[in-house]
Amino acid sequence: FRVYVSENLTPRVQRCIEPSEFLLLVGGLPEVGDKQLAQWRQHTRYEGGASASMPLVSWFWEVVHPFSHEERAKLLAFTTGSPRPPAVGFERLSGFNGSFCPFTICLATSRDGQRLPTASTCFNKLFLPRYANAAELKTKLLNAISCSTFAEGAAAEA
């Protein structure tokens, strides 16, 4: 770390920032606590027929709230590509090219409630099928975030 900093940051910048602060800026916060979850929800956008007031979206936040820090991190990684909340806050979440790209919940185009949720990490989008209830959403969401590879997800989907 010190080699990278000494070779890539000017002496002036090195005097202005502690190594721990630099790691926080580069890597994000260490966990998704209740404060970060509230901020995540506050700065979420909705598209494709989804809205904050619809039952499916309410169930989503009700299901995610009691998740452990590890499950929240898996969900964040599943949807954004990073398990850590952004150090600059969810209001300034960036996408694949570094530009502003808010977390977005969309209704999946498939009306098949048996399918798993999918995500587009480049654009911080979560696509939710239309589930019948919160319990079904929770089961499918946990299944989706527990798959570590595409092949596992495809097998779980079958």
C-alpha positions in Angstrom: 0.0 0.0 0.0 2.7 2.5 1.0 4.6 1.8 -2.2 1.5 2.5 -4.3 0.8 5.7 -2.4 4.3 6.9 -2.6 4.5 6.2 -6.3 1.1 7.5 -7.4 0.1 10.3 -5.0 1.8 13.6 -4.8 3.5 14.5 -1.5 0.9 17.1 -0.9 -2.0 14.6 -1.2 -0.1 12.1 1.0 0.1 14.7 3.8 -3.7 15.4 3.5 -5.0 11.9 3.8 -4.4 9.0 6.2 -4.0 5.5 4.7 -7.2 4.4 6.4 -9.1 7.4 4.8 -7.6 6.5 1.4 -8.7 2.9 1.7 -12.2 4.0 2.7 -12.4 6.2 -0.4 -11.2 3.5 -2.7 -13.0 0.5 -1.1 -16.1 1.9 0.5 -17.5 1.4 3.9 -16.9 -2.0 5.5 -20.5 -3.1 6.0 -24.1 -2.3 5.2 -25.5 -1.3 8.5 -29.0 0.1 9.2 -27.9 3.7 8.5 -26.5 2.7 5.1 -29.6 0.6 4.4 -31.8 3.6 5.1 -29.7 5.7 2.8 -29.7 3.0 0.1 -33.5 2.9 0.2 -33.8 6.7 0.2 -31.8 7.1 -2.9 -33.3 4.2 -4.9 -35.0 4.9 -8.1 -37.8 2.9 -9.7 -38.3 2.0 -13.4 -40.2 -0.4 -15.6 -43.5 -0.2 -13.8 -42.0 -0.4 -10.3 -42.7 2.3 -7.7 -41.9 2.8 -4.0 -45.5 2.3 -3.0 -46.2 -1.0 -4.8 -46.4 -4.1 -2.6 -43.5 -5.9 -4.3 -41.1 -3.0 -3.5 -42.4 -2.7 0.0 -41.8 -6.4 0.5 -38.3 -6.1 -0.9 -37.3 -3.5 1.8 -39.2 -5.5 4.5 -37.2 -8.6 3.5 -33.8 -6.9 3.3 -34.1 -5.0 6.6 -33.6 -8.1 8.9 -30.8 -9.5 6.6 -27.5 -10.0 8.3 -24.6 -7.7 7.3 -23.2 -10.5 5.2 -26.5 -11.0 3.4 -26.8 -7.3 2.7 -23.3 -7.2 1.4 -24.1 -10.2 -0.9 -27.2 -8.3 -2.2 -25.2 -5.2 -2.8 -22.5 -7.2 -4.6 -25.3 -8.9 -6.7 -26.7 -5.6 -7.8 -23.7 -3.3 -8.0 -20.7 -5.5 -8.3 -19.3 -4.3 -4.9 -20.2 -5.7 -1.4 -19.3 -2.4 0.2 -21.5 0.7 0.4 -20.0 3.7 -1.4 -17.9 5.9 0.8 -19.5 8.9 -0.7 -23.0 7.6 0.0 -25.7 6.0 -2.1 -26.8 9.4 -3.4 -23.6 9.4 -5.5 -23.4 5.7 -6.4 -21.5 5.3 -9.6 -21.8 2.8 -12.5 -19.3 0.9 -14.6 -17.8 4.1 -16.1 -17.6 6.1 -12.9 -20.5 8.3 -13.7 -23.6 8.8 -11.5 -25.8 5.7 -11.7 -28.3 5.3 -8.9 -29.5 1.9 -7.6 -32.7 1.1 -9.4 -35.4 -1.5 -8.9 -37.2 -2.6 -12.0 -40.0 -5.0 -12.7 -38.7 -8.0 -14.6 -40.2 -8.3 -18.1 -41.1 -11.9 -17.4 -44.3 -12.3 -15.4 -43.1 -15.8 -14.3 -42.9 -15.5 -10.4 -40.8 -18.7 -10.4 -37.8 -17.0 -11.8 -34.9 -15.6 -9.6 -34.3 -11.9 -9.5 -31.6 -10.7 -11.9 -29.3 -7.7 -11.9 -27.3 -5.5 -14.2 -24.2 -4.6 -12.1 -22.9 -2.1 -14.7 -26.1 0.0 -14.1 -26.9 -0.9 -10.5 -30.3 -2.3 -11.5 -32.2 -5.1 -9.8 -35.0 -6.8 -11.8 -37.7 -8.3 -9.7 -40.2 -10.8 -11.0 -43.7 -10.4 -9.8 -43.9 -12.6 -6.7 -47.1 -13.4 -4.9 -45.9 -12.5 -1.4 -42.9 -11.4 0.7 -42.0 -15.0 1.7 -41.6 -16.0 -1.9 -39.5 -12.9 -2.6 -37.2 -13.6 0.3 -36.7 -17.2 -0.8 -35.9 -16.2 -4.4 -33.7 -13.3 -3.4 -31.6 -15.3 -0.9 -31.2 -18.0 -3.5 -30.1 -15.5 -6.1 -27.5 -13.8 -3.9 -26.2 -17.1 -2.6 -25.1 -18.2 -6.1 -21.5 -17.2 -6.6 -21.3 -17.9 -10.3 -23.5 -17.7 -13.4 -23.5 -21.5 -13.7 -24.8 -21.8 -10.1 -27.5 -19.3 -10.8 -28.5 -21.0 -14.0 -28.7 -24.4 -12.1 -30.7 -22.9 -9.3 -33.1 -21.4 -11.9 -33.7 -24.8 -13.5 
